[in-house]
Structure formats: C-alpha cells, structure tokens
Amino acid sequence: MTGSLSQEDVARLMADPSPDVRAQTTSKIAAQYDRKYPRMTEAERKLAEEIFRRMARDAEILVREALAANLKSTPDLPHDLAVALAKDVDSVSLPILKYSEVLTDEDLIDIVRSENAAAKQVAIAQRASVSTAVADALIDTGNETAVARLVANEGAELSESALGRVITDYTGSEAVAESMARRPSLPPAISEHLVSAMAKKLEGYLVSKHDLPADAAANLILQTRERATISLLSRGATGADLEELVFQIHVNGRLTPTLIIRALCVGDMAFFEAAVARLSGVPLKNAQKLIHDGGDLGLRSIYEKAGMPERLFSAVRAAVQIFAEGEYDGGRNDRERFVTRIIERLLTQFEDPASKMTQDDIDYLMNKLRQLAA
C-alpha cells in the first residue's frame, strides 16, 4: 500500500509481533486511511479495513486503543467497525463514542442503556451534537456526571420537558445545577424553577451555618428570588412562554403580590397583566381591558378580585398611568426612571388635600418602592 504500509513494516511485524509493534503498525495504516488525505487506492482501502477488523479483535488492549484513537474522527469508517470499537472496554470505546459521526442514534441509545456504561454515557453526553432522543436516554440513566456534562453541552438538543425532568430528577445535584445555570439559553419557566431551587438551598444554609433567624432568612431569600425572577423577565419572555412562567410560579405558591408589583414598578406590564389574570381567574384579554380601558374602577375591580393588598393599590395605579403615558420607553436606565416617576406621582397624590392617603401609607409605599428599585 503506497505511502502507508512498507515492506519494512511488514518485515518488522513478522519478526517482532509484539503489542507495541502491532499498535504502531495499526496507527500508521489508520493515519493514511482518511479520505480527506487520499493516499490509498480503493483496493488498498479495502485491505486496510480488513486489517482494522482483525486488529479490532486483537487480544491486546494497546492495539485496539491505537486503532480507536486514530479512527475516532474518520467520517467513512465502516459502521460495523465503529460499533465494535464503541462497545469495547472504556479505554478503547471512549474516543469513538465522543467523536465518531458514524454511530447512529440507535447505536448510541443501545450503549447508553447497556450495563456498566457510566463512562460511556459521559463520553456520549460530550459529543459535538446530541439528539433529543439520545439526550432523553441519558437523562433516564440516573448518571449525575453524564447529565451534568449533557446540560453543559451547547450542542445537546434539550427540550423544555427534558430540562424539567433534569430539575426534578437531579434536584440534589450541585454539578447538574451548576451546569444548568451556565447554559446560555433556558426557557423562562425552567430558569425560574432553577432560581427557586437554589434559593431554598441558600435559605437552609443561612439558617444552619450563620445562625440567621428563620424569618429573616426567608425574607432575605424572598427578596433575592424575586429580583432574580424579574431579571428573567427582562430577557423578554412573551406569549406562551410568559403564560407558562406565570402558571409555574403560581402553582408553586410563588406568585406573590410583591413579585407582581415589583415587576410592574420596573415596567413589565405584560407580566403584571398575566399574573393578575391568573390570580383573578379572568381571561387575559378581559384582564387587559379592565386594567387599561376600564378606568380606575376597572383596574380596582380586577385588582381586588386578584386578592392584591389594598395598601399597594396607589402604587399600581400610578404605574399603570405612567405606563399609559409612555414613560417606559426601553431606553437606558428606563427601569430606574420608571420607579422614580412612580414615587413622584405618589408624593403628588399625598400632597393633594382630596387624597385619602395617610403618612403611614406613604411611608409604607416608599419603603416598598425602594425595595423594588434595589
């Protein structure tokens, strides 16, 4: 075979058929095999493949390791040879499992579900691309390391339901949670679920390690979690994603008045509308009409139906009015300016002799708004 296996190589192999020599010979042939470097005739390629098949059955692991290491990225490797190497011991199989494009989803799923396949599962999770079917099979394994690598892999196709299963099935795994948090793009509902899970863990840590009273820890974590949720909203959750996010927050008991008003007071009207609609049991379109088209009575009626606190109604009314005036423009520092305008509006209302707001009401609202702006 021109440029691949010389007479000297053959003579050496015959004179010294040691594992080292066989491994070196295997590497030399494999290096010439890739079609990207056409140094073999078609006949030579067929002969090389037969040699590879024999080497794949070699009793010495060293020989099979050399074969896998040199053929792992070969796109036209015979399928049967790729599968044989992929099912070998870990030191042989892992390069093939991680890099070979010859393996099909069916091959990969079969290996994922095989016995004693933990290391193989980790390698598959790190492939340049992992299909939804293969990802689902990996999540089912219970292999924490493999799932952490899978979630961290930007080339893995992970549906929202798959991510939800990861959060549910691997709740106690710090490695999985860290990988999830670093994933560049997550559905808003998944992000919020992750934030809540991490908040609960942090609350327990504050109480047990820092002797912080449970009530104080809970209040601190509530503030932190709600700020994080508002940060998620700022990334632009809309439509079905937003409604799913609101639904998830609600069913888990986290759709609090402070979260809703915090969102509104930084200009997130869409979340406020969806949240009030959910709490009041009113269709979203009807809720929007009452909030924007029903005047003060329409807003108050749905506000009360949603069970929102009376003491914060003035802040909500001010925010809705300012939003209608176009004060929230999406420009630089718009959130800070929006909260400032609400505070100015409330102070103006307090100065009005006809206003029913007391000094206690103003103090309460100012304190809440400062928290919201923080």
C-alpha angles and dihedrals in degrees: 000000000000114000094354117066115019130196087252090057092051092047091049092049091050093046096044112021091176122146090252093054093045090049092050091048091048091052092050094052093043092052090059096044104078112104090223085073103040100197094136132071117231090258091052090050091054090050091048091053091053089051089050092052090053091047090049087062094045113131091225114084090206090066094048091047090055090049094051094044092054098041101040095104099033105124096201098046109141109264096230091054092048091051092047092053092043091056094047125100115303098261089057101036104045098075091049093046093049100044114016115108091190093079115092128219088255091055092049095046090049090054093043090056096045123105122271091010101135096121091042090053090054091051092050091049089059098053116128088250129018119189124225091253094052091044091053091051091051092050089053093057097075088226102146095192093049093048092048089053090045094053091047091052110097089197093062116103103225118176121209090253090052091051089048090054090050091054092047098043098040100038095137097046115108091187093056093044091051092049091048092051091052095049105116097224128031131164109257093243091054092047091051092049089051092049091051093049092050091046092055091051092049091049091056090048093052092051097044101037104032103033090237112163112255093239093051092047092049092050092048092049091046090056092046094046093049092049089051091050091051088051088056090052090052088064089071111261107181142163116357092000091056094047090048090050092050091047092051093048090049099049090049092053095247100113092104127170090244092054092048094048092042088057093046094048091057090050103263097139095161092061092046091052094047093045095049090046090052095047094045095043090233122137112259095244092052091047091052091052092051092047096047109018105032098071121224092321093053093049092046093048095055092038090057093042088056090055095241119163116268093219091065097047093095091056091049093048091049092050093049091049093048091047090053089052090058096248092139101072104159091244130131114309089358093147094055091046091048093054090046090054090051091052091049090050092051093049089050090052091050091053091053109098089216091057116108093205115120128209089256090055092051093047090049094048094045090052091050093046092050088053090049093051093048 
